[in-house]
């Protein structure tokens, strides 16, 4: 049996520690993290303990790890968006193959520079467009490839971001400001733009976009709303963004459970919502309730280094960014955006990003000459339907929901498996960095179109970018 590939981790936060780290623990024969770079002491020690990494291979910064010449086959790069270019190019130049969290970088120029660095140093670079690696979207692609819907005519795709997720990540959180992270359409929707060009099988030729920040602004604050949810908000009983309800009471999670198509999830969620005082004593009998009462994952793990401690969580809301009133934050990214695209052969597509959804998930409609495909990929339920135009027959394929199959519906583990197999020479890449950067061309073009109102010629846009943004 071959030895597992060895990995150096940059960033032991939500993605590094909770998405990709668990794969190594579940598959120790395939990949082993042997070193890490993480500035947060608690997170660094926690990851090192879980993966058996000695203290001399634990670094505060990726620079130190590179300078130390860590012996590893690959780097798994989960740094913040604005750190991808410097850390990624340095790792590739040092001879590591690399799995890089999306987006490639927070500017188009830096994204191109990373891809060119991989090509220049002859290193394998894979971008974490994890939705391609789910059983769900693999099935959509298989249906299209098998000509089940006939000639492709048009696609309508929606990225529905739940209200509380929007507040967590894009109003209070790390991706709230474009100058500190990435444009919203890149940070959240490069997955979706990647899927669209994958489904069509060719790059977009024209693109336009509209969008703005409508709701999360001081003008929309309820009368008397304080700067923090914990400072006695007069509308806390009715506000969907009330931080203690999200992080302390886990109301969105309980609601999602109550809406599940699976009876045991549904029962646990309904009980937790209707009789919260019984949740803890009865949790000994109902495993799903026990998971709720002991929950330490995202987003709790983001706001505190001690996510299982209610007092620590409350302190984080009282002092940290996640307890701020959503109308009194320094956010500037859009809360809604539409991107309209034309592909070769006249195929059209639209992507709608909505930050005010009642539930988390993606919905998809693909119309062809033979059939229409309707699909839902969500926290509560996931399915694909094929509606035949001639027979009117409806074929439905049900999938585990993202509640049942965690980690982007299995995509986090899927991409790790693919990466390991490619590094070991067992398969060809499912996608390349050159393919992945197409979604970034589309995202940055969408931002340009949103600001100017222009229709972007994508061929000209790509050509200008390659000439102007690279040294």
DODRENMAR-256590 format. One record per residue (C-alpha): x, y, z; residue number from 1. Coordinates in pm, whole numbers. Layout:
+--------+--------+--------+------+
|   east |  north |     up | voba |
+--------+--------+--------+------+
|      X |      Y |      Z |  NUM |
...
+--------+--------+--------+------+
This chain:
+--------+--------+--------+------+
|   east |  north |     up | voba |
+--------+--------+--------+------+
|      0 |      0 |      0 |    1 |
|    144 |    342 |    -97 |    2 |
|    224 |    596 |    171 |    3 |
|    -31 |    877 |    219 |    4 |
|     55 |   1207 |     58 |    5 |
|    178 |   1464 |    310 |    6 |
|     24 |   1808 |    341 |    7 |
|    108 |   2148 |    485 |    8 |
|   -201 |   2347 |    584 |    9 |
|   -221 |   2725 |    554 |   10 |
|   -509 |   2838 |    777 |   11 |
|   -684 |   2619 |   1033 |   12 |
|  -1012 |   2810 |   1029 |   13 |
|  -1357 |   2699 |    920 |   14 |
|  -1249 |   2558 |    584 |   15 |
|   -908 |   2417 |    675 |   16 |
|  -1002 |   2262 |   1007 |   17 |
|  -1368 |   2175 |    950 |   18 |
|  -1394 |   2101 |    576 |   19 |
|  -1064 |   1947 |    465 |   20 |
|   -900 |   1844 |    791 |   21 |
|  -1173 |   1586 |    867 |   22 |
|  -1106 |   1412 |    535 |   23 |
|   -750 |   1336 |    641 |   24 |
|   -871 |   1198 |    974 |   25 |
|  -1126 |    979 |    796 |   26 |
|   -876 |    864 |    531 |   27 |
|   -534 |    842 |    699 |   28 |
|   -413 |    606 |    427 |   29 |
|   -464 |    878 |    162 |   30 |
|   -343 |   1207 |    308 |   31 |
|   -179 |   1325 |    630 |   32 |
|   -131 |   1680 |    751 |   33 |
|    226 |   1698 |    879 |   34 |
|    259 |   2075 |    935 |   35 |
|     44 |   2385 |    960 |   36 |
|     54 |   2762 |    963 |   37 |
|   -215 |   2939 |   1165 |   38 |
|   -185 |   3272 |   1353 |   39 |
|   -459 |   3192 |   1606 |   40 |
|   -299 |   3003 |   1894 |   41 |
|   -612 |   2814 |   1997 |   42 |
|   -690 |   2701 |   1644 |   43 |
|   -327 |   2610 |   1577 |   44 |
|   -300 |   2393 |   1889 |   45 |
|   -642 |   2234 |   1832 |   46 |
|   -559 |   2129 |   1475 |   47 |
|   -211 |   2010 |   1572 |   48 |
|   -355 |   1797 |   1851 |   49 |
|   -620 |   1644 |   1624 |   50 |
|   -367 |   1554 |   1355 |   51 |
|    -66 |   1468 |   1569 |   52 |
|    154 |   1749 |   1437 |   53 |
|    464 |   1820 |   1651 |   54 |
|    523 |   2170 |   1787 |   55 |
|    828 |   2230 |   1568 |   56 |
|    608 |   2197 |   1258 |   57 |
|    343 |   2441 |   1381 |   58 |
|    396 |   2796 |   1254 |   59 |
|    222 |   3127 |   1310 |   60 |
|    245 |   3228 |    945 |   61 |
|    273 |   3066 |    607 |   62 |
|    595 |   3262 |    548 |   63 |
|    762 |   3083 |    837 |   64 |
|    650 |   2745 |    706 |   65 |
|    788 |   2819 |    359 |   66 |
|   1117 |   2952 |    502 |   67 |
|   1151 |   2640 |    719 |   68 |
|   1140 |   2423 |    408 |   69 |
|    869 |   2193 |    543 |   70 |
|    890 |   1852 |    379 |   71 |
|    542 |   1791 |    237 |   72 |
|    398 |   1692 |    -98 |   73 |
|    123 |   1951 |   -111 |   74 |
|    -11 |   2270 |     41 |   75 |
|   -379 |   2305 |    127 |   76 |
|   -423 |   2681 |    121 |   77 |
|   -715 |   2810 |    329 |   78 |
|   -592 |   3160 |    404 |   79 |
|   -819 |   3464 |    369 |   80 |
|   -895 |   3580 |     14 |   81 |
|   -653 |   3873 |     21 |   82 |
|   -368 |   3641 |    128 |   83 |
|   -407 |   3389 |   -154 |   84 |
|   -180 |   3557 |   -407 |   85 |
|    132 |   3601 |   -193 |   86 |
|    101 |   3271 |     -9 |   87 |
|     -9 |   3074 |   -315 |   88 |
|    265 |   3196 |   -547 |   89 |
|    528 |   3137 |   -277 |   90 |
|    407 |   2779 |   -221 |   91 |
|    406 |   2700 |   -593 |   92 |
|    754 |   2850 |   -634 |   93 |
|    875 |   2637 |   -340 |   94 |
|    772 |   2324 |   -529 |   95 |
|    442 |   2231 |   -365 |   96 |
|    135 |   2122 |   -556 |   97 |
|   -163 |   2305 |   -412 |   98 |
|   -531 |   2281 |   -330 |   99 |
|   -648 |   2643 |   -304 |  100 |
|   -972 |   2756 |   -142 |  101 |
|  -1193 |   2964 |   -367 |  102 |
|  -1181 |   3234 |   -486 |  103 |
|   -838 |   3207 |   -646 |  104 |
|   -768 |   3563 |   -527 |  105 |
|   -962 |   3879 |   -453 |  106 |
|   -848 |   4057 |   -772 |  107 |
|   -843 |   3934 |  -1127 |  108 |
|   -478 |   4025 |  -1168 |  109 |
|   -372 |   3821 |   -867 |  110 |
|   -592 |   3531 |   -979 |  111 |
|   -415 |   3526 |  -1314 |  112 |
|    -75 |   3552 |  -1149 |  113 |
|   -143 |   3244 |   -934 |  114 |
|   -256 |   3037 |  -1233 |  115 |
|     47 |   3150 |  -1436 |  116 |
|    277 |   3066 |  -1144 |  117 |
|    144 |   2710 |  -1137 |  118 |
|    205 |   2678 |  -1511 |  119 |
|    549 |   2839 |  -1489 |  120 |
|    665 |   2611 |  -1207 |  121 |
|    490 |   2304 |  -1352 |  122 |
|    290 |   2246 |  -1035 |  123 |
|    -62 |   2110 |  -1003 |  124 |
|   -311 |   2370 |   -882 |  125 |
|   -671 |   2278 |   -799 |  126 |
|   -933 |   2535 |   -698 |  127 |
|  -1199 |   2443 |   -442 |  128 |
|  -1505 |   2474 |   -663 |  129 |
|  -1647 |   2196 |   -449 |  130 |
|  -1995 |   2184 |   -605 |  131 |
|  -1854 |   2009 |   -912 |  132 |
|  -1760 |   1723 |   -681 |  133 |
|  -2105 |   1658 |   -533 |  134 |
|  -2312 |   1361 |   -647 |  135 |
|  -2593 |   1609 |   -709 |  136 |
|  -2426 |   1835 |   -964 |  137 |
|  -2235 |   1545 |  -1116 |  138 |
|  -2577 |   1396 |  -1191 |  139 |
|  -2699 |   1720 |  -1351 |  140 |
|  -2394 |   1721 |  -1578 |  141 |
|  -2446 |   1352 |  -1660 |  142 |
|  -2809 |   1419 |  -1762 |  143 |
|  -2699 |   1702 |  -1992 |  144 |
|  -2416 |   1498 |  -2144 |  145 |
|  -2651 |   1205 |  -2208 |  146 |
|  -2879 |   1433 |  -2415 |  147 |
|  -3171 |   1370 |  -2180 |  148 |
|  -3308 |   1723 |  -2226 |  149 |
|  -3210 |   1762 |  -2592 |  150 |
|  -3050 |   2075 |  -2728 |  151 |
|  -2968 |   2314 |  -2445 |  152 |
|  -3165 |   2639 |  -2475 |  153 |
|  -3152 |   2835 |  -2150 |  154 |
|  -3053 |   2806 |  -1781 |  155 |
|  -3191 |   2988 |  -1480 |  156 |
|  -2985 |   2941 |  -1164 |  157 |
|  -3045 |   3093 |   -820 |  158 |
|  -2809 |   3115 |   -525 |  159 |
|  -3052 |   3160 |   -236 |  160 |
|  -2868 |   3282 |     73 |  161 |
|  -3071 |   3261 |    393 |  162 |
|  -3120 |   3585 |    581 |  163 |
|  -2913 |   3471 |    878 |  164 |
|  -2626 |   3345 |    659 |  165 |
|  -2622 |   3676 |    472 |  166 |
|  -2603 |   3858 |    805 |  167 |
|  -2332 |   3626 |    938 |  168 |
|  -2089 |   3624 |    645 |  169 |
|  -2163 |   3931 |    437 |  170 |
|  -2289 |   4195 |    681 |  171 |
|  -2111 |   4118 |   1009 |  172 |
|  -1843 |   3879 |    888 |  173 |
|  -1520 |   3851 |    693 |  174 |
|  -1677 |   3907 |    350 |  175 |
|  -1879 |   4218 |    434 |  176 |
|  -1647 |   4467 |    261 |  177 |
|  -1521 |   4442 |    -93 |  178 |
|  -1193 |   4622 |    -12 |  179 |
|  -1113 |   4367 |    262 |  180 |
|  -1221 |   4048 |     84 |  181 |
|  -1381 |   4003 |   -259 |  182 |
|  -1684 |   4123 |   -453 |  183 |
|  -1996 |   3938 |   -338 |  184 |
|  -2053 |   3780 |   -679 |  185 |
|  -1703 |   3628 |   -658 |  186 |
|  -1690 |   3538 |   -289 |  187 |
|  -2028 |   3362 |   -287 |  188 |
|  -2108 |   3283 |   -648 |  189 |
|  -1786 |   3179 |   -820 |  190 |
|  -1918 |   2825 |   -748 |  191 |
|  -2231 |   2902 |   -945 |  192 |
|  -2059 |   3074 |  -1236 |  193 |
|  -1826 |   2774 |  -1255 |  194 |
|  -2126 |   2539 |  -1272 |  195 |
|  -2292 |   2738 |  -1550 |  196 |
|  -1996 |   2731 |  -1786 |  197 |
|  -1943 |   2362 |  -1696 |  198 |
|  -2303 |   2277 |  -1784 |  199 |
|  -2286 |   2463 |  -2116 |  200 |
|  -1942 |   2330 |  -2200 |  201 |
|  -1800 |   2657 |  -2329 |  202 |
|  -1715 |   3007 |  -2199 |  203 |
|  -1962 |   3295 |  -2200 |  204 |
|  -1937 |   3538 |  -2491 |  205 |
|  -2147 |   3827 |  -2353 |  206 |
|  -2241 |   3931 |  -1999 |  207 |
|  -2437 |   4202 |  -1818 |  208 |
|  -2524 |   4251 |  -1452 |  209 |
|  -2738 |   4451 |  -1211 |  210 |
|  -2735 |   4459 |   -832 |  211 |
|  -2703 |   4673 |   -522 |  212 |
|  -2709 |   4686 |   -144 |  213 |
|  -3072 |   4758 |    -59 |  214 |
|  -3147 |   4658 |    298 |  215 |
|  -2849 |   4641 |    532 |  216 |
|  -2802 |   5015 |    572 |  217 |
|  -2848 |   5262 |    861 |  218 |
|  -3154 |   5416 |    694 |  219 |
|  -3341 |   5088 |    744 |  220 |
|  -3263 |   5049 |   1114 |  221 |
|  -3571 |   5017 |   1337 |  222 |
|  -3628 |   5314 |   1563 |  223 |
|  -3418 |   5283 |   1876 |  224 |
|  -3206 |   4995 |   1749 |  225 |
|  -2871 |   4995 |   1938 |  226 |
|  -2538 |   4922 |   1775 |  227 |
|  -2538 |   4573 |   1932 |  228 |
|  -2815 |   4315 |   1956 |  229 |
|  -2720 |   4250 |   2320 |  230 |
|  -2771 |   4614 |   2423 |  231 |
|  -3149 |   4589 |   2460 |  232 |
|  -3297 |   4603 |   2111 |  233 |
|  -3665 |   4703 |   2106 |  234 |
|  -3741 |   4469 |   1812 |  235 |
|  -3543 |   4164 |   1919 |  236 |
|  -3853 |   3942 |   1926 |  237 |
|  -3926 |   4007 |   1558 |  238 |
|  -3589 |   4079 |   1398 |  239 |
|  -3468 |   3792 |   1174 |  240 |
|  -3109 |   3906 |   1226 |  241 |
|  -3113 |   3907 |   1608 |  242 |
|  -2772 |   3760 |   1693 |  243 |
|  -2855 |   3569 |   2017 |  244 |
|  -3134 |   3382 |   1835 |  245 |
|  -2887 |   3277 |   1565 |  246 |
|  -2580 |   3188 |   1769 |  247 |
|  -2708 |   3106 |   2118 |  248 |
|  -3051 |   2957 |   2047 |  249 |
|  -2966 |   2816 |   1701 |  250 |
|  -3315 |   2905 |   1578 |  251 |
|  -3225 |   2874 |   1205 |  252 |
|  -3090 |   2524 |   1262 |  253 |
|  -3395 |   2417 |   1460 |  254 |
|  -3623 |   2554 |   1191 |  255 |
|  -3428 |   2375 |    918 |  256 |
|  -3459 |   2048 |   1108 |  257 |
|  -3834 |   2103 |   1149 |  258 |
|  -3872 |   2141 |    772 |  259 |
|  -3678 |   1827 |    684 |  260 |
|  -3839 |   1550 |    480 |  261 |
|  -3689 |   1298 |    724 |  262 |
|  -3919 |   1226 |   1018 |  263 |
|  -3647 |   1201 |   1287 |  264 |
|  -3495 |   1535 |   1184 |  265 |
|  -3840 |   1692 |   1164 |  266 |
|  -3938 |   1568 |   1511 |  267 |
|  -3616 |   1695 |   1667 |  268 |
|  -3656 |   2038 |   1507 |  269 |
|  -4022 |   2078 |   1601 |  270 |
|  -3958 |   1976 |   1960 |  271 |
|  -3660 |   2214 |   1991 |  272 |
|  -3871 |   2504 |   1860 |  273 |
|  -4193 |   2438 |   2051 |  274 |
|  -4059 |   2309 |   2382 |  275 |
|  -3701 |   2440 |   2416 |  276 |
|  -3704 |   2374 |   2790 |  277 |
|  -3731 |   2000 |   2714 |  278 |
|  -3449 |   1994 |   2459 |  279 |
|  -3167 |   1913 |   2701 |  280 |
|  -3341 |   1649 |   2918 |  281 |
|  -3494 |   1468 |   2620 |  282 |
|  -3175 |   1490 |   2411 |  283 |
|  -3046 |   1178 |   2583 |  284 |
|  -3315 |    984 |   2396 |  285 |
|  -3303 |   1165 |   2060 |  286 |
|  -2959 |   1179 |   1893 |  287 |
|  -3049 |   1475 |   1669 |  288 |
|  -3147 |   1680 |   1973 |  289 |
|  -2823 |   1581 |   2142 |  290 |
|  -2633 |   1713 |   1839 |  291 |
|  -2815 |   2045 |   1877 |  292 |
|  -2748 |   2082 |   2247 |  293 |
|  -2379 |   2003 |   2200 |  294 |
|  -2332 |   2183 |   1868 |  295 |
|  -1989 |   2347 |   1820 |  296 |
|  -1968 |   2375 |   1441 |  297 |
|  -2015 |   2662 |   1196 |  298 |
|  -2115 |   2939 |   1258 |  299 |
|  -2052 |   2910 |   1633 |  300 |
|  -1695 |   2802 |   1567 |  301 |
|  -1637 |   3125 |   1373 |  302 |
|  -1741 |   3365 |   1645 |  303 |
|  -1556 |   3201 |   1937 |  304 |
|  -1259 |   2974 |   2001 |  305 |
|  -1473 |   2803 |   2266 |  306 |
|  -1794 |   2736 |   2068 |  307 |
|  -1933 |   2486 |   2317 |  308 |
|  -1939 |   2741 |   2597 |  309 |
|  -2256 |   2956 |   2607 |  310 |
|  -2083 |   3220 |   2821 |  311 |
|  -1798 |   3246 |   2568 |  312 |
|  -2049 |   3278 |   2285 |  313 |
|  -2239 |   3551 |   2466 |  314 |
|  -1913 |   3738 |   2535 |  315 |
|  -1830 |   3716 |   2165 |  316 |
|  -2164 |   3874 |   2077 |  317 |
|  -2114 |   4147 |   2337 |  318 |
|  -1762 |   4234 |   2221 |  319 |
|  -1700 |   4094 |   1873 |  320 |
|  -1828 |   4175 |   1523 |  321 |
|  -2101 |   3909 |   1515 |  322 |
|  -2314 |   4078 |   1780 |  323 |
|  -2346 |   4402 |   1586 |  324 |
|  -2680 |   4525 |   1460 |  325 |
|  -2693 |   4452 |   1087 |  326 |
|  -2801 |   4813 |   1024 |  327 |
|  -2496 |   4953 |   1204 |  328 |
|  -2212 |   4758 |   1041 |  329 |
|  -1947 |   4878 |    797 |  330 |
|  -2059 |   4644 |    516 |  331 |
|  -2076 |   4750 |    151 |  332 |
|  -2122 |   4432 |    -57 |  333 |
|  -2448 |   4387 |   -246 |  334 |
|  -2740 |   4190 |   -102 |  335 |
|  -2886 |   4107 |   -445 |  336 |
|  -2739 |   4071 |   -793 |  337 |
|  -2838 |   3929 |  -1130 |  338 |
|  -2590 |   3821 |  -1398 |  339 |
|  -2716 |   3758 |  -1752 |  340 |
|  -2501 |   3562 |  -1996 |  341 |
|  -2496 |   3452 |  -2357 |  342 |
|  -2293 |   3149 |  -2465 |  343 |
|  -2197 |   3009 |  -2803 |  344 |
|  -2492 |   2899 |  -3016 |  345 |
|  -2723 |   3155 |  -2858 |  346 |
|  -2761 |   2965 |  -2527 |  347 |
|  -2864 |   3205 |  -2252 |  348 |
|  -2825 |   3182 |  -1876 |  349 |
|  -2905 |   3390 |  -1571 |  350 |
|  -2765 |   3378 |  -1220 |  351 |
|  -2960 |   3540 |   -936 |  352 |
|  -2786 |   3595 |   -603 |  353 |
|  -3041 |   3669 |   -332 |  354 |
|  -2936 |   3746 |     25 |  355 |
|  -3289 |   3747 |    169 |  356 |
|  -3405 |   3389 |    129 |  357 |
|  -3625 |   3196 |    372 |  358 |
|  -3395 |   2895 |    331 |  359 |
|  -3042 |   2817 |    223 |  360 |
|  -2983 |   2648 |   -110 |  361 |
|  -2961 |   2657 |   -485 |  362 |
|  -3242 |   2614 |   -734 |  363 |
|  -3193 |   2537 |  -1101 |  364 |
|  -3403 |   2524 |  -1417 |  365 |
|  -3254 |   2405 |  -1746 |  366 |
|  -3478 |   2408 |  -2053 |  367 |
|  -3390 |   2197 |  -2355 |  368 |
|  -3562 |   2094 |  -2676 |  369 |
|  -3673 |   1758 |  -2531 |  370 |
|  -3724 |   1823 |  -2161 |  371 |
|  -3697 |   2066 |  -1872 |  372 |
|  -3477 |   1993 |  -1572 |  373 |
|  -3580 |   2135 |  -1237 |  374 |
|  -3351 |   2093 |   -938 |  375 |
|  -3317 |   2196 |   -577 |  376 |
|  -2998 |   2158 |   -375 |  377 |
|  -3072 |   2274 |    -24 |  378 |
|  -3027 |   2232 |    348 |  379 |
|  -3360 |   2054 |    387 |  380 |
|  -3407 |   1856 |     66 |  381 |
|  -3234 |   1797 |   -265 |  382 |
|  -3384 |   1656 |   -583 |  383 |
|  -3372 |   1663 |   -963 |  384 |
|  -3681 |   1638 |  -1184 |  385 |
|  -3683 |   1577 |  -1558 |  386 |
|  -4008 |   1688 |  -1725 |  387 |
|  -4039 |   1525 |  -2067 |  388 |
|  -4197 |   1756 |  -2327 |  389 |
|  -4354 |   1476 |  -2536 |  390 |
|  -4486 |   1231 |  -2279 |  391 |
|  -4530 |   1480 |  -1992 |  392 |
|  -4369 |   1214 |  -1774 |  393 |
|  -4184 |   1344 |  -1469 |  394 |
|  -3880 |   1154 |  -1346 |  395 |
|  -3770 |   1252 |   -995 |  396 |
|  -3435 |   1169 |   -841 |  397 |
|  -3400 |   1237 |   -469 |  398 |
|  -3066 |   1303 |   -301 |  399 |
|  -2955 |   1335 |     59 |  400 |
|  -3005 |   1695 |    173 |  401 |
|  -2712 |   1909 |    282 |  402 |
|  -2835 |   1848 |    635 |  403 |
|  -2775 |   1477 |    591 |  404 |
|  -2464 |   1497 |    375 |  405 |
|  -2267 |   1784 |    525 |  406 |
|  -1979 |   1973 |    369 |  407 |
|  -2146 |   2132 |     66 |  408 |
|  -2352 |   1819 |      4 |  409 |
|  -2041 |   1599 |      8 |  410 |
|  -1839 |   1830 |   -215 |  411 |
|  -1573 |   1905 |     48 |  412 |
|  -1481 |   1538 |     80 |  413 |
|  -1531 |   1490 |   -294 |  414 |
|  -1271 |   1746 |   -392 |  415 |
|  -1022 |   1614 |   -136 |  416 |
|  -1059 |   1266 |   -281 |  417 |
|  -1015 |   1398 |   -634 |  418 |
|   -707 |   1600 |   -535 |  419 |
|   -543 |   1301 |   -367 |  420 |
|   -614 |   1074 |   -663 |  421 |
|   -469 |   1325 |   -910 |  422 |
|   -155 |   1377 |   -699 |  423 |
|   -108 |   1000 |   -681 |  424 |
|   -144 |    975 |  -1060 |  425 |
|   -458 |    763 |  -1040 |  426 |
|   -679 |    989 |  -1250 |  427 |
|   -694 |   1298 |  -1466 |  428 |
|   -815 |   1621 |  -1300 |  429 |
|  -1190 |   1676 |  -1299 |  430 |
|  -1116 |   2042 |  -1365 |  431 |
|   -805 |   2256 |  -1412 |  432 |
|   -705 |   2593 |  -1274 |  433 |
|   -742 |   2732 |  -1627 |  434 |
|  -1103 |   2618 |  -1632 |  435 |
|  -1160 |   2747 |  -1282 |  436 |
|  -1041 |   3097 |  -1361 |  437 |
|  -1320 |   3133 |  -1616 |  438 |
|  -1568 |   3186 |  -1330 |  439 |
|  -1344 |   3466 |  -1204 |  440 |
|  -1340 |   3636 |  -1545 |  441 |
|  -1720 |   3620 |  -1534 |  442 |
|  -1741 |   3751 |  -1177 |  443 |
|  -1513 |   4049 |  -1231 |  444 |
|  -1681 |   4125 |  -1563 |  445 |
|  -2014 |   4116 |  -1381 |  446 |
|  -1884 |   4372 |  -1132 |  447 |
|  -1766 |   4594 |  -1416 |  448 |
|  -2105 |   4561 |  -1588 |  449 |
|  -2291 |   4630 |  -1262 |  450 |
|  -2104 |   4957 |  -1213 |  451 |
|  -2114 |   5078 |  -1575 |  452 |
|  -2434 |   4926 |  -1712 |  453 |
|  -2238 |   4793 |  -2011 |  454 |
|  -2274 |   4461 |  -2187 |  455 |
|  -1930 |   4302 |  -2164 |  456 |
|  -1774 |   4125 |  -2461 |  457 |
|  -1604 |   3842 |  -2277 |  458 |
|  -1346 |   3761 |  -2546 |  459 |
|  -1221 |   4120 |  -2538 |  460 |
|  -1239 |   4129 |  -2157 |  461 |
|  -1024 |   3817 |  -2119 |  462 |
|   -772 |   3940 |  -2375 |  463 |
|   -735 |   4280 |  -2207 |  464 |
|   -699 |   4117 |  -1866 |  465 |
|   -418 |   3888 |  -1982 |  466 |
|   -231 |   4181 |  -2140 |  467 |
|   -289 |   4449 |  -1876 |  468 |
|   -289 |   4260 |  -1550 |  469 |
|     16 |   4041 |  -1598 |  470 |
|    370 |   4183 |  -1580 |  471 |
+--------+--------+--------+------+
